[in-house]
């Protein structure tokens, strides 16, 4: 039996484990109902939405997912 390789990342302060090859798009899908109004930063660098699917997760990355909020 072969074990599936995985990566462990910190998302908004919580350790999460994803299969090897997972992307930022997978993380957003996992933690959010919709990608609308969301910004993502990896290790304090904002990653444009157009690159989420191309950014493969690396073990130990710190990911912050921020949701825009309206208010006054």
mmCIF file of the C-alpha atoms, coordinates in Angstrom:
data_MODEL
# 
_entry.id   MODEL 
# 
loop_
_atom_site.group_PDB 
_atom_site.id 
_atom_site.type_symbol 
_atom_site.label_atom_id 
_atom_site.label_alt_id 
_atom_site.label_comp_id 
_atom_site.label_asym_id 
_atom_site.label_entity_id 
_atom_site.label_seq_id 
_atom_site.pdbx_PDB_ins_code 
_atom_site.Cartn_x 
_atom_site.Cartn_y 
_atom_site.Cartn_z 
_atom_site.occupancy 
_atom_site.B_iso_or_equiv 
_atom_site.pdbx_formal_charge 
_atom_site.auth_seq_id 
_atom_site.auth_comp_id 
_atom_site.auth_asym_id 
_atom_site.auth_atom_id 
_atom_site.pdbx_PDB_model_num 
ATOM 1  C CA . UNK A 1 1  ? 0.000   0.000  0.000   1.00 0.00 ? 1  UNK A CA 1 
ATOM 2  C CA . UNK A 1 2  ? 1.438   3.348  -1.068  1.00 0.00 ? 2  UNK A CA 1 
ATOM 3  C CA . UNK A 1 3  ? 0.906   6.413  1.083   1.00 0.00 ? 3  UNK A CA 1 
ATOM 4  C CA . UNK A 1 4  ? -0.252  9.590  -0.625  1.00 0.00 ? 4  UNK A CA 1 
ATOM 5  C CA . UNK A 1 5  ? 2.325   12.346 -0.325  1.00 0.00 ? 5  UNK A CA 1 
ATOM 6  C CA . UNK A 1 6  ? 1.058   15.462 1.384   1.00 0.00 ? 6  UNK A CA 1 
ATOM 7  C CA . UNK A 1 7  ? 2.010   19.023 2.250   1.00 0.00 ? 7  UNK A CA 1 
ATOM 8  C CA . UNK A 1 8  ? 1.235   20.844 5.480   1.00 0.00 ? 8  UNK A CA 1 
ATOM 9  C CA . UNK A 1 9  ? 0.518   24.556 5.306   1.00 0.00 ? 9  UNK A CA 1 
ATOM 10 C CA . UNK A 1 10 ? -0.766  27.131 7.774   1.00 0.00 ? 10 UNK A CA 1 
ATOM 11 C CA . UNK A 1 11 ? -3.991  28.784 6.636   1.00 0.00 ? 11 UNK A CA 1 
ATOM 12 C CA . UNK A 1 12 ? -5.114  31.754 8.724   1.00 0.00 ? 12 UNK A CA 1 
ATOM 13 C CA . UNK A 1 13 ? -3.191  30.335 11.674  1.00 0.00 ? 13 UNK A CA 1 
ATOM 14 C CA . UNK A 1 14 ? -4.516  26.763 11.338  1.00 0.00 ? 14 UNK A CA 1 
ATOM 15 C CA . UNK A 1 15 ? -2.428  23.801 10.162  1.00 0.00 ? 15 UNK A CA 1 
ATOM 16 C CA . UNK A 1 16 ? -4.034  22.050 7.196   1.00 0.00 ? 16 UNK A CA 1 
ATOM 17 C CA . UNK A 1 17 ? -2.835  19.056 5.184   1.00 0.00 ? 17 UNK A CA 1 
ATOM 18 C CA . UNK A 1 18 ? -3.363  18.782 1.430   1.00 0.00 ? 18 UNK A CA 1 
ATOM 19 C CA . UNK A 1 19 ? -2.390  16.145 -1.103  1.00 0.00 ? 19 UNK A CA 1 
ATOM 20 C CA . UNK A 1 20 ? 0.887   16.731 -2.890  1.00 0.00 ? 20 UNK A CA 1 
ATOM 21 C CA . UNK A 1 21 ? 0.201   18.820 -5.993  1.00 0.00 ? 21 UNK A CA 1 
ATOM 22 C CA . UNK A 1 22 ? -2.600  20.843 -4.397  1.00 0.00 ? 22 UNK A CA 1 
ATOM 23 C CA . UNK A 1 23 ? -2.794  24.511 -5.365  1.00 0.00 ? 23 UNK A CA 1 
ATOM 24 C CA . UNK A 1 24 ? -3.921  27.786 -3.824  1.00 0.00 ? 24 UNK A CA 1 
ATOM 25 C CA . UNK A 1 25 ? -7.177  27.361 -5.731  1.00 0.00 ? 25 UNK A CA 1 
ATOM 26 C CA . UNK A 1 26 ? -7.711  24.108 -3.805  1.00 0.00 ? 26 UNK A CA 1 
ATOM 27 C CA . UNK A 1 27 ? -7.103  25.913 -0.511  1.00 0.00 ? 27 UNK A CA 1 
ATOM 28 C CA . UNK A 1 28 ? -9.621  28.650 -1.352  1.00 0.00 ? 28 UNK A CA 1 
ATOM 29 C CA . UNK A 1 29 ? -12.193 26.007 -2.337  1.00 0.00 ? 29 UNK A CA 1 
ATOM 30 C CA . UNK A 1 30 ? -11.582 24.175 0.944   1.00 0.00 ? 30 UNK A CA 1 
ATOM 31 C CA . UNK A 1 31 ? -11.990 27.166 3.251   1.00 0.00 ? 31 UNK A CA 1 
ATOM 32 C CA . UNK A 1 32 ? -14.444 29.434 1.435   1.00 0.00 ? 32 UNK A CA 1 
ATOM 33 C CA . UNK A 1 33 ? -17.917 29.140 -0.052  1.00 0.00 ? 33 UNK A CA 1 
ATOM 34 C CA . UNK A 1 34 ? -16.990 31.451 -2.930  1.00 0.00 ? 34 UNK A CA 1 
ATOM 35 C CA . UNK A 1 35 ? -13.793 33.014 -4.263  1.00 0.00 ? 35 UNK A CA 1 
ATOM 36 C CA . UNK A 1 36 ? -15.543 36.370 -4.743  1.00 0.00 ? 36 UNK A CA 1 
ATOM 37 C CA . UNK A 1 37 ? -14.094 39.172 -2.662  1.00 0.00 ? 37 UNK A CA 1 
ATOM 38 C CA . UNK A 1 38 ? -11.132 37.086 -1.519  1.00 0.00 ? 38 UNK A CA 1 
ATOM 39 C CA . UNK A 1 39 ? -7.447  37.993 -1.488  1.00 0.00 ? 39 UNK A CA 1 
ATOM 40 C CA . UNK A 1 40 ? -4.707  35.437 -0.846  1.00 0.00 ? 40 UNK A CA 1 
ATOM 41 C CA . UNK A 1 41 ? -1.178  35.994 0.436   1.00 0.00 ? 41 UNK A CA 1 
ATOM 42 C CA . UNK A 1 42 ? 1.538   33.357 0.708   1.00 0.00 ? 42 UNK A CA 1 
ATOM 43 C CA . UNK A 1 43 ? 4.378   34.113 3.090   1.00 0.00 ? 43 UNK A CA 1 
ATOM 44 C CA . UNK A 1 44 ? 3.235   37.775 3.193   1.00 0.00 ? 44 UNK A CA 1 
ATOM 45 C CA . UNK A 1 45 ? 3.190   38.157 -0.621  1.00 0.00 ? 45 UNK A CA 1 
ATOM 46 C CA . UNK A 1 46 ? -0.162  38.699 -2.358  1.00 0.00 ? 46 UNK A CA 1 
ATOM 47 C CA . UNK A 1 47 ? -0.821  36.141 -5.083  1.00 0.00 ? 47 UNK A CA 1 
ATOM 48 C CA . UNK A 1 48 ? -3.087  37.366 -7.909  1.00 0.00 ? 48 UNK A CA 1 
ATOM 49 C CA . UNK A 1 49 ? -6.221  35.298 -8.481  1.00 0.00 ? 49 UNK A CA 1 
ATOM 50 C CA . UNK A 1 50 ? -4.991  34.481 -12.003 1.00 0.00 ? 50 UNK A CA 1 
ATOM 51 C CA . UNK A 1 51 ? -2.087  32.537 -10.444 1.00 0.00 ? 51 UNK A CA 1 
ATOM 52 C CA . UNK A 1 52 ? -3.976  30.569 -7.769  1.00 0.00 ? 52 UNK A CA 1 
ATOM 53 C CA . UNK A 1 53 ? -4.379  27.451 -9.926  1.00 0.00 ? 53 UNK A CA 1 
ATOM 54 C CA . UNK A 1 54 ? -0.715  27.547 -10.966 1.00 0.00 ? 54 UNK A CA 1 
ATOM 55 C CA . UNK A 1 55 ? 0.706   28.012 -7.442  1.00 0.00 ? 55 UNK A CA 1 
ATOM 56 C CA . UNK A 1 56 ? 1.444   24.542 -6.130  1.00 0.00 ? 56 UNK A CA 1 
ATOM 57 C CA . UNK A 1 57 ? 1.604   24.374 -2.344  1.00 0.00 ? 57 UNK A CA 1 
ATOM 58 C CA . UNK A 1 58 ? 4.950   23.898 -0.641  1.00 0.00 ? 58 UNK A CA 1 
ATOM 59 C CA . UNK A 1 59 ? 5.365   22.353 2.792   1.00 0.00 ? 59 UNK A CA 1 
ATOM 60 C CA . UNK A 1 60 ? 5.441   24.990 5.522   1.00 0.00 ? 60 UNK A CA 1 
ATOM 61 C CA . UNK A 1 61 ? 3.926   27.879 3.572   1.00 0.00 ? 61 UNK A CA 1 
ATOM 62 C CA . UNK A 1 62 ? 1.904   30.411 5.552   1.00 0.00 ? 62 UNK A CA 1 
ATOM 63 C CA . UNK A 1 63 ? -1.279  31.335 3.700   1.00 0.00 ? 63 UNK A CA 1 
ATOM 64 C CA . UNK A 1 64 ? -3.603  34.155 4.659   1.00 0.00 ? 64 UNK A CA 1 
ATOM 65 C CA . UNK A 1 65 ? -7.040  34.308 3.081   1.00 0.00 ? 65 UNK A CA 1 
ATOM 66 C CA . UNK A 1 66 ? -8.798  37.638 3.525   1.00 0.00 ? 66 UNK A CA 1 
ATOM 67 C CA . UNK A 1 67 ? -12.409 38.406 2.691   1.00 0.00 ? 67 UNK A CA 1 
ATOM 68 C CA . UNK A 1 68 ? -13.512 41.898 1.760   1.00 0.00 ? 68 UNK A CA 1 
ATOM 69 C CA . UNK A 1 69 ? -16.144 43.334 4.071   1.00 0.00 ? 69 UNK A CA 1 
ATOM 70 C CA . UNK A 1 70 ? -18.506 46.198 3.488   1.00 0.00 ? 70 UNK A CA 1 
ATOM 71 C CA . UNK A 1 71 ? -19.203 48.658 6.179   1.00 0.00 ? 71 UNK A CA 1 
ATOM 72 C CA . UNK A 1 72 ? -18.807 52.147 7.251   1.00 0.00 ? 72 UNK A CA 1 
# 
